[in-house]
Amino acid sequence: MRIRNTLFVSTLLALAPFAASAQSISITGGYGQLDGSSGGPAVNVPVASPTDHLDYDNEDASYTASIAWHFNDTWSMELWSAWPSERSVEVDVENGTDIAVSQYDVRPLMLSVNYAFPQMAQRFRPFVGLGWQWTKVGDEQVATGQPQLQPLEIHGDNGIAAVAGIDIALNKSWFLRGDVRYLDSELTTKSGAAQVEMNTSANAMFYGASIGFRF
């Protein structure tokens, strides 16, 4: 994780001079769905029968915002973030009521270099981007019936990220955007008195729509 943190900070420092020389700036605000494609935090919870299992609710809607520095009409550097979205863990009981285990929030931040393809039909501008993301985890809570998990600590990770989308021009300044983002990440979990550190995959996909303005 230290290596990834170092790479993320190094990327920021390396790209900072390019942002300072940007020819124009655009901003967006939007809404979308952040879906976890993997499991969740590793927690030690006893189950009553072999058919019971941990179930992770990794889907939640979230507001988003971004700012992009355009070097020219084709290349740009974008900083994108989503508001915290809720995650929860419960025991899925086959023939009974599910049992709450814990919940927490995740908030991804993504920095990417984007390439915009030539405009189509005078309004449509597809783009792709590649970069780095960091996911912050907060507000960890343990359900009342799971005291063995106290204290619970969940930490996010940073990793490779990618985006593909399309901008639809409304006029010279305003545009609509639809985008899909892939965020590669892990969760590091410590729980209970032993505080044993365990890592699990936490890759996510984001599907969003937004409105933007280019200065």
C-alpha positions in Angstrom: 0.0 0.0 0.0 2.9 2.4 0.7 4.2 1.9 -2.8 0.8 2.7 -4.3 0.5 5.8 -2.1 3.9 7.0 -3.2 2.9 6.5 -6.9 -0.3 8.4 -6.4 1.5 11.4 -4.8 4.2 11.3 -7.4 1.6 11.4 -10.2 0.0 14.5 -8.6 3.3 16.3 -8.4 4.3 15.3 -12.0 1.0 16.5 -13.5 0.7 19.7 -11.5 2.8 21.9 -13.9 0.5 20.7 -16.8 -2.6 21.8 -14.9 -1.0 25.3 -14.4 -0.6 25.7 -18.1 -4.1 24.6 -19.1 -5.8 26.5 -21.9 -9.3 26.1 -20.4 -11.1 24.5 -17.5 -14.4 22.6 -17.3 -16.5 21.5 -14.3 -19.3 18.9 -13.9 -21.8 18.0 -11.3 -23.9 14.8 -11.5 -25.3 11.7 -10.0 -24.7 8.0 -10.5 -24.5 4.4 -9.2 -21.3 3.1 -7.5 -21.3 -0.7 -7.7 -18.8 -2.9 -5.9 -17.9 -5.8 -8.1 -16.2 -7.8 -5.4 -16.8 -8.7 -1.8 -16.4 -6.6 1.3 -14.5 -6.3 4.5 -13.1 -9.5 6.0 -15.0 -9.9 9.4 -15.1 -12.9 11.6 -18.8 -13.6 12.2 -20.2 -17.0 13.3 -23.1 -18.5 11.3 -25.7 -20.8 12.6 -25.8 -23.2 9.6 -23.8 -24.1 6.5 -26.4 -22.5 4.3 -25.9 -19.1 6.0 -23.3 -16.7 4.6 -22.1 -13.2 4.7 -23.9 -10.9 2.2 -22.4 -7.6 1.1 -24.6 -4.6 -0.1 -22.1 -2.8 -2.3 -24.5 -0.7 -4.4 -25.5 2.9 -3.7 -26.2 6.1 -5.6 -24.0 9.1 -5.1 -23.5 12.7 -6.2 -20.4 13.5 -8.1 -18.2 16.5 -9.1 -15.2 17.0 -11.3 -12.8 19.6 -12.6 -10.7 19.2 -15.7 -7.7 21.2 -17.0 -7.7 21.2 -20.9 -4.2 21.4 -22.4 -5.7 21.6 -25.9 -8.9 20.5 -27.6 -8.0 16.9 -27.3 -6.1 16.2 -24.1 -7.1 17.1 -20.5 -6.4 16.1 -16.9 -9.4 15.5 -14.7 -9.9 15.3 -11.0 -13.2 13.5 -10.2 -14.8 12.5 -6.9 -18.1 11.0 -5.5 -19.9 11.8 -2.3 -19.8 9.0 0.4 -22.0 6.1 -0.5 -23.2 3.5 2.0 -22.0 -0.1 2.3 -23.3 -2.8 4.6 -22.6 -6.4 5.7 -25.1 -8.9 7.0 -25.5 -12.6 7.5 -27.9 -14.0 4.9 -30.0 -16.5 6.8 -31.5 -19.1 4.4 -34.8 -19.6 6.3 -35.0 -16.6 8.6 -34.3 -12.9 9.1 -31.0 -11.6 8.0 -28.6 -10.5 10.7 -26.9 -7.0 10.5 -23.1 -7.1 11.0 -21.7 -3.7 10.1 -21.9 -0.7 7.8 -19.5 1.9 6.4 -19.1 4.6 3.7 -16.8 4.8 0.7 -15.7 7.9 -1.2 -13.5 7.5 -4.3 -11.3 10.2 -5.7 -9.9 9.7 -9.3 -7.2 11.6 -11.2 -6.9 10.8 -14.9 -5.5 12.0 -18.2 -8.3 12.0 -20.8 -8.4 11.9 -24.6 -11.4 13.3 -26.5 -12.1 11.9 -29.9 -13.2 14.1 -32.8 -16.7 15.6 -32.4 -19.5 13.6 -34.2 -22.6 15.2 -35.7 -21.5 18.6 -34.3 -22.7 17.6 -30.7 -21.3 14.3 -29.6 -17.7 13.9 -28.2 -16.7 10.5 -26.9 -13.6 10.3 -24.6 -11.5 7.8 -22.7 -9.1 8.2 -19.8 -6.6 6.3 -17.7 -5.3 7.3 -14.2 -5.2 6.5 -10.5 -7.9 6.4 -7.8 -7.9 6.5 -4.0 -10.9 5.3 -2.0 -11.5 6.7 1.4 -13.5 4.6 3.9 -15.2 6.2 6.9 -18.0 6.0 9.4 -17.5 2.3 10.3 -20.3 1.0 12.5 -20.7 -2.4 14.2 -24.2 -3.8 14.7 -25.5 -4.2 18.3 -25.4 -8.0 18.1 -21.7 -8.2 17.0 -19.6 -6.9 19.9 -16.7 -9.3 19.0 -16.0 -7.0 16.0 -15.2 -4.0 18.2 -13.1 -2.1 17.5 -13.6 -2.2 13.7 -11.2 -0.4 11.3 -11.6 -0.4 7.5 -9.1 1.3 5.2 -9.4 1.9 1.5 -6.7 1.6 -1.1 -5.5 3.3 -4.3 -5.0 1.7 -7.7 -5.5 1.9 -11.4 -8.6 3.6 -12.7 -10.1 4.1 -16.2 -13.0 6.1 -17.6 -15.0 6.1 -20.9 -17.8 8.5 -21.7 -19.5 10.9 -24.1 -20.1 14.6 -23.9 -23.2 16.1 -25.6 -22.8 19.8 -26.4 -25.8 22.0 -25.5 -24.1 25.2 -26.7 -20.5 26.5 -26.7 -20.2 26.2 -22.9 -22.7 23.8 -21.5 -22.7 20.0 -22.1 -24.3 16.8 -20.8 -22.1 13.8 -19.9 -22.5 10.1 -19.5 -19.6 8.1 -18.2 -18.5 4.7 -16.9 -15.5 4.3 -14.5 -13.5 1.4 -13.3 -11.8 1.7 -9.9 -9.3 -1.0 -8.8 -9.0 -1.1 -5.0 -8.7 -3.3 -1.9 -10.1 -3.0 1.7 -7.8 -3.5 4.7 -9.8 -4.6 7.7 -8.9 -4.9 11.4 -11.6 -6.1 13.9 -11.9 -7.4 17.4 -9.3 -7.5 20.2 -6.7 -9.3 18.0 -6.8 -6.6 15.3 -5.5 -9.1 12.7 -5.1 -7.3 9.3 -6.9 -8.8 6.4 -7.1 -7.6 2.8 -9.9 -8.2 0.3 -10.6 -7.0 -3.2 -13.0 -4.0 -3.5 -13.0 -3.2 -7.2 -15.9 -1.0 -8.3 -17.8 0.3 -11.3 -19.4 3.7 -11.5 -22.2 4.6 -14.0 -23.1 8.3 -14.0 -24.7 11.3 -15.7 -23.8 14.9 -15.2 -24.0 18.4 -16.5 -20.9 20.5 -17.2 -19.7 23.9 -18.1 -16.5 24.8 -19.9 -14.9 28.2 -19.3 
